């Protein structure tokens, strides 16, 4: 590819079916000076399918610091590089975003080459609301952090999308069931592949269904908005603030007032806390 200066192409690749690649992506992969792949063994299968012989190098979480510097140096010297992950759009829950950020910081042009994304595919076929959603990626490994985050996610009024491994998905479902067994949940597995499966039900029913089943393949887990939170989306920060101040004026400590207001409106405690973070009890009591 003839360029006056180097460039990074962020190139989406199929998440399963090798036919799910754009004509533009194929052209870019043929023309670049180098392809930086998460796993060269995976990418070589795609390249072989389409007769592409561009040089390959590995770029992944274990070599990203050293290899990232090398790739930046190559691009500043005029080389064009295509960044690809094992599946889908690079930069989503993988180290690709750090190379993209480095290019931006170093003034190296970055050009997206759109294509498949498990996140978007799972969302649109889930049947859950798509007008407002949260993508969390993978949950924390530590139980305390994971449970705290799950509780927060289950309390918001938006569809939530998670990536999960087949080894941990049952455990995650158990934790969701412990918090809200009737939550509308969707498990999307092996999307675009031969054994694609989409299960739509409550969290408890999906867990029961999977109880004696060995789960395999790539998984996207989604759950619908909190019905309680859906009813408080219209509640403004000013209204929450006013309610907390009212309780403090009656003698209630600020911390307890936040808890009581969250319960009353079915709001997340963090949402209430943000609305009143600058309030000081002593200032309010002076005004009484």
For each residue, the residues with C-beta under 8 A, 3 or more apart:
1: 31 32 33 80
2:
3: 6 7 78 80
4: 78
5: 75 76 78 108 109
6: 3 74 75 76 77 78 79 80 81 108 109
7: 3 75 80 81 108 109 110 111
8: 71 75 81 82 83 99 100 103 108 109 110 111
9: 28 32 80 81 82 83 111 112 113
10: 83 89 90 91 96 100 110 111 112 113
11: 25 28 29 82 83 84 90 113 115
12: 21 22 25 88 89 90 113 114 115 116 117
13: 21 25 43 46 84 85 86 87 88 115 116
14: 17 18 19 20 21 46 87 115 116 192
15: 20 87 88 116 117 118 121 191 192 218
16: 20 87 190 191 192 193 196 218
17: 14 20 192 193
18: 14 21 45 46 49
19: 14
20: 14 15 16 17 115 116 192
21: 12 13 14 18 25 26 46 50 115 116
22: 12 25 26 113 114 115
23: 26 27
24: 27 28 113
25: 11 12 13 21 22 28 29 113 115
26: 21 22 23 29 30 50 52
27: 23 24 30 31
28: 9 11 24 25 31 32 82 113
29: 11 25 26 32 35 47 50 52 54 82 84
30: 26 27 52 54
31: 1 27 28 54 80
32: 1 9 28 29 35 54 80 81 82
33: 1 54 55 74 79 80 81
34: 54 55 56 57 71 74 79 80 81 82
35: 29 32 43 47 54 55 56 57 81 82 84
36: 57 58 59 67 71 81 82 83 84 99
37: 40 42 43 56 57 58 59 84 85 86
38: 42 43 58 59 60 84 85 86 90 94 96
39: 42 43 58 60 86
40: 37 43 44 56 57 58
41: 44 45
42: 37 38 39 45 46 86 87
43: 13 35 37 38 39 40 46 47 56 84 86
44: 40 41 47 48 56
45: 18 41 42 48 49
46: 13 14 18 21 42 43 49 50 52
47: 29 35 43 44 50 51 52 53 54 56
48: 44 45 51 52
49: 18 45 46
50: 21 26 29 46 47
51: 47 48
52: 26 29 30 46 47 48
53: 47
54: 29 30 31 32 33 34 35 47 82
55: 33 34 35
56: 34 35 37 40 43 44 47
57: 34 35 36 37 40 67 71
58: 36 37 38 39 40 63 67
59: 36 37 38 63 64 67 68 71 83 95 96 99
60: 38 39 63 64 94 95
61: 64 94 95
62:
63: 58 59 60 66 67
64: 59 60 61 67 68 95 98 99
65: 68 69
66: 63 69 70
67: 36 57 58 59 63 64 70 71
68: 59 64 65 71 72 98 99 102
69: 65 66 72 73
70: 66 67 73 74
71: 8 34 36 57 59 67 68 74 75 81 99
72: 68 69 75 76 99 102 103 106 108
73: 69 70 76 77
74: 6 33 34 70 71 77 79 81
75: 5 6 7 8 71 72 78 79 80 81 103 108
76: 5 6 72 73 106 108
77: 6 73 74
78: 3 4 5 6 75
79: 6 33 34 74 75
80: 1 3 6 7 9 31 32 33 34 75
81: 6 7 8 9 32 33 34 35 36 71 74 75
82: 8 9 11 28 29 32 34 35 36 54 113
83: 8 9 10 11 36 59 90 91 96 99 100
84: 11 13 29 35 36 37 38 43 90
85: 13 37 38 88 89 90 91 92 94 96
86: 13 37 38 39 42 43
87: 13 14 15 16 42 116 118 218
88: 12 13 15 85 92 115 116 117 118 119
89: 10 12 85 92 114 115 116 117
90: 10 11 12 38 83 84 85 94 96 100
91: 10 83 85 94 96 97 100
92: 85 88 89 96 97 117 119 137
93: 137 138 163
94: 38 60 61 85 90 91 97
95: 59 60 61 64 98 99
96: 10 38 59 83 85 90 91 92 99 100
97: 91 92 94 100 101
98: 64 68 95 101 102
99: 8 36 59 64 68 71 72 83 95 96 102 103
100: 8 10 83 90 91 96 97 103 104 110
101: 97 98 104 105
102: 68 72 98 99 105 106 108
103: 8 72 75 99 100 106 108 109 110
104: 100 101 107 108 110
105: 101 102
106: 72 76 102 103
107: 104
108: 5 6 7 8 72 75 76 102 103 104
109: 5 6 7 8 103
110: 7 8 10 100 103 104
111: 7 8 9 10
112: 9 10
113: 9 10 11 12 22 24 25 28 82
114: 12 22 89
115: 11 12 13 14 20 21 22 25 88 89
116: 12 13 14 15 20 21 87 88 89 121 192
117: 12 15 88 89 92 120 121
118: 15 87 88 121 122 163 188 191 218 220
119: 88 92 122 123 135 161 163 220
120: 117 123 124
121: 15 116 117 118 124 125 188 191 192
122: 118 119 125 126 161 186 188 191 220 222
123: 119 120 126 128 130 133 159 161 222
124: 120 121 130
125: 121 122 188 198
126: 122 123 159 186 188 198 200 222
127: 186 200
128: 123 133 159 184 186 222 223 224 225
129: 132 133 158 159 224 225
130: 123 124 133 159
131:
132: 129 157 158 159
133: 123 128 129 130 158 159 160 161
134: 153 156 158 159 160 161
135: 119 161
136: 139 149 153 160 161 162
137: 92 93 162 163
138: 93 162 163 164 165
139: 136 146 149 150 162 164 172
140: 145 146 149
141: 145 146
142: 145 146
143: 146 147
144: 147 148
145: 140 141 142 148 149
146: 139 140 141 142 143 149 150 175
147: 143 144 150 151 175
148: 144 145 151 152
149: 136 139 140 145 146 152 153
150: 139 146 147 153 154 172 175 176 179
151: 147 148 154 155 179
152: 148 149 155 156 268 270
153: 134 136 149 150 156 160 223
154: 150 151 160 176 179 180 183 223 226
155: 151 152 226 228 229 268
156: 134 152 153 160 225 226 229 268
157: 132 225 226 229 230 232 233
158: 129 132 133 134 225
159: 123 126 128 129 130 132 133 134 222 223 224 225
160: 133 134 136 153 154 156 222 223
161: 119 122 123 133 134 135 136 220 221 222
162: 136 137 138 139 172 220 221 222
163: 93 118 119 137 138 219 220 221
164: 138 139 168 169 172 219 220 221
165: 138 168 169 219
166: 169 215 216 217 219
167:
168: 164 165 171 172
169: 164 165 166 172 173 187 210 215 219 221
170: 173 174 207 210 211 215
171: 168 174 175
172: 139 150 162 164 168 169 175 176 221
173: 169 170 176 177 185 187 203 206 207 210 221
174: 170 171 177 178 207
175: 146 147 150 171 172 178 179
176: 150 154 172 173 179 180 183 185 203 223
177: 173 174 180 181 203 204 207
178: 174 175 181
179: 150 151 154 175 176 183
180: 154 176 177 183 203 226
181: 177 178 202 203 204
182: 202 203 204
183: 154 176 179 180 202 203 223 224 226
184: 128 200 202 223 224
185: 173 176 200 201 202 203 206 221 222 223 224
186: 122 126 127 128 198 199 200 221 222 223
187: 169 173 197 198 199 206 210 219 220 221 222
188: 118 121 122 125 126 191 197 198 199 219 220 221 222
189: 195 196 197 198 199 215 216 217 218 219 220
190: 16 193 194 195 196 197 216 217 218
191: 15 16 118 121 122 188 196 218 220
192: 14 15 16 17 20 116 121 196
193: 16 17 190 196 217
194: 190
195: 189 190 217
196: 16 189 190 191 192 193
197: 187 188 189 190
198: 125 126 186 187 188 189
199: 186 187 188 189 206 209
200: 126 127 184 185 186
201: 185 205 206 209
202: 181 182 183 184 185 205 206
203: 173 176 177 180 181 182 183 185 206 207 223
204: 177 181 182 207 208
205: 201 202 208 209
206: 173 185 187 199 201 202 203 209 210
207: 170 173 174 177 203 204 210 211
208: 204 205 211
209: 199 201 205 206 213
210: 169 170 173 187 206 207 213 215
211: 170 207 208
212:
213: 209 210
214:
215: 166 169 170 189 210 219
216: 166 189 190
217: 166 189 190 193 195
218: 15 16 87 118 189 190 191
219: 163 164 165 166 169 187 188 189 215
220: 118 119 122 161 162 163 164 187 188 189 191
221: 161 162 163 164 169 172 173 185 186 187 188
222: 122 123 126 128 159 160 161 162 185 186 187 188
223: 128 153 154 159 160 176 183 184 185 186 203
224: 128 129 159 183 184 185
225: 128 129 156 157 158 159 229 230
226: 154 155 156 157 180 183 229 230
227: 230 231
228: 155 231 232 266
229: 155 156 157 225 226 232 233 266 267 268
230: 157 225 226 227 233
231: 227 228 266
232: 157 228 229 235 265 266 267
233: 157 229 230
234:
235: 232 239 240 265 267
236: 239 240
237: 240 241 274 275
238: 241 242 275
239: 235 236 242 243
240: 235 236 237 243 244 261 265 267 271 272 275 276
241: 237 238 244 245 275 276 279
242: 238 239 245 246
243: 239 240 246 247 261 264 265
244: 240 241 247 248 254 257 258 261 272 275 276 279
245: 241 242 248 249 276 279 284
246: 242 243 249 250
247: 243 244 250 252 256 257 260 261
248: 244 245 251 252 253 254 257 279 281 284 285
249: 245 246 284 285 288
250: 246 247
251: 248
252: 247 248 256 257 260
253: 248 256 257 281
254: 244 248 257 258 276 279 281
255: 258 259
256: 247 252 253 259 260
257: 244 247 248 252 253 254 260 261
258: 244 254 255 261 262 269 272 273 276
259: 255 256 262 263 269
260: 247 252 256 257 263 264
261: 240 243 244 247 257 258 264 265 267 272
262: 258 259 265 266 267 268 269 271 272
263: 259 260 266
264: 243 260 261
265: 232 235 240 243 261 262 272
266: 228 229 231 232 262 263
267: 229 232 235 240 261 262 271 272
268: 152 155 156 229 262 271 272
269: 258 259 262 272 273
270: 152 273 274
271: 240 262 267 268 274 275
272: 240 244 258 261 262 265 267 268 269 275 276
273: 258 269 270 276 277
274: 237 270 271 277
275: 237 238 240 241 244 271 272
276: 240 241 244 245 254 258 272 273 279
277: 273 274
278:
279: 241 244 245 248 254 276 283 284
280: 283 284
281: 248 253 254 284 285
282: 285 286
283: 279 280 286 287
284: 245 248 249 279 280 281 287 288
285: 248 249 281 282 288
286: 282 283
287: 283 284
288: 249 284 285
